[in-house]
Amino acid sequence: MRYPDGGGLTAKQRAQREQVRFEAAELFAQGVAPPQVARRLRVSRKSAYAWHARWREGGVEALRSRGPSGQPSRMKPSWRKWLAVELEKGPAAHGWVEDQRWTLDRIATVIARRFHVRFSAAQTWRILHQMGFTVQAPQRRAAERDEDAVATWIKETLATGGKTVRDQDAWLCFADESGQLLRPPKARTWSRCGHTPRVRVRAAGSGRISLAGLVCRKAGERTRLIFRMLVHHGRKGEKKGFRERDFASLLDAVHQQLGGNIVLVWDNYSHHVDAAMRELIGKRSWLTVFRFPTYSPDLNPAEGVWAHLKKSLGNLAPCSIDDLAGLVRTRLKRMQYRSGLLDGFVAETGLITTPP
């Protein structure tokens, strides 16, 4: 971090350079000439002669660091604490309701309104970096989401699910569905300035892949990913998605593979809560089901699996739906062997922080 407190070096860097000067002072006291000191300490001769002159005049104390150079920042520590709190409130709290972006000009205006000091864009950027702020792509969150309901769910429902997992010595499984079309997601790539890169994609034809997967976790076991895939070619009478019996078959396969009771957590998708699904769940004594609060996909580790998959398919070259299915299957199978990656998806939700 540059210029953290008004000077060009951090406190740690100043201490390191001060130690080099102290070593030079010891060599001067032993009668070593400045050119030899420069070679031994790997510094310039100019610095060695300057240190020697200061050492002759004031001894070791003359080589001690004088602290940060330059003028102290006008942005006081108490101001920084206040600014951090205000930035967390968002631009709308300060009158910018047309979008939700903090810009350097807006932040400088917030500071000027409160403290009557106007910082330039460069100064504001430096202050933000000193405070630990960086430019980041935000996560989307539904405006309809009820944060109080989410907090209650974590405190009560998740705690109940955890108790059930312990009492039944069960696997905790997070389920979700996704899909992928022939048109791939866009990803960044290198290109000459002023020449936007173009990616050839299929505009004609039809096809879609439906995915259903579970991230399964249990203490003392490696985290598992189990999935099923349906390929739609656009043919008449072809199954277009996972139905209740398909979910039930997937759960039976998971139960057989894991060899134990299952505590399932999934969303309120219509096929998860209808009468047919409730009947199928009731017939499986080894299965206990909990549901996520509405508008809370960020609590589901399976969402991380789909996001990682789609990122790996960025700028995909034109291919058929069967070729795409093969790529998707390969990417997911690779994830199955990376339990550390799956643990990361679980940790990202913040629901479980202890390793399995």
Sequence and secondary structure as in RCSB ss.txt:
>XXXX:A:sequence
MRYPDGGGLTAKQRAQREQVRFEAAELFAQGVAPPQVARRLRVSRKSAYAWHARWREGGVEALRSRGPSGQPSRM
KPSWRKWLAVELEKGPAAHGWVEDQRWTLDRIATVIARRFHVRFSAAQTWRILHQMGFTVQAPQRRAAERDEDAV
ATWIKETLATGGKTVRDQDAWLCFADESGQLLRPPKARTWSRCGHTPRVRVRAAGSGRISLAGLVCRKAGERTRL
IFRMLVHHGRKGEKKGFRERDFASLLDAVHQQLGGNIVLVWDNYSHHVDAAMRELIGKRSWLTVFRFPTYSPDLN
PAEGVWAHLKKSLGNLAPCSIDDLAGLVRTRLKRMQYRSGLLDGFVAETGLITTPP
>XXXX:A:secstr
  SSSSSSS HHHHHHHHHHHHHHHHHHHTT  HHHHHHHHT  HHHHHHHHHHHHHH GGGGS     S   SS
 HHHHHHHHHHHHH GGGGT  S     HHHHHHHHHHHHS    HHHHHHHHHHTT          TT  HHHH
HHIIIIIHHHHHHHHHHHT EEEEEEEEEEESS         TT         S   EEEEEEEEEE TTS  EE
EEEEEEE   TT   S  HHHHHHHHHHHHHHHTS EEEEE   HHHHSHHHHHHHHT TTEEEEE  TT GGG 
HHHHHHHHHHHHTTT     HHHHHHHHHHHHHHHHT HHHHHHHHHHHTS  S  
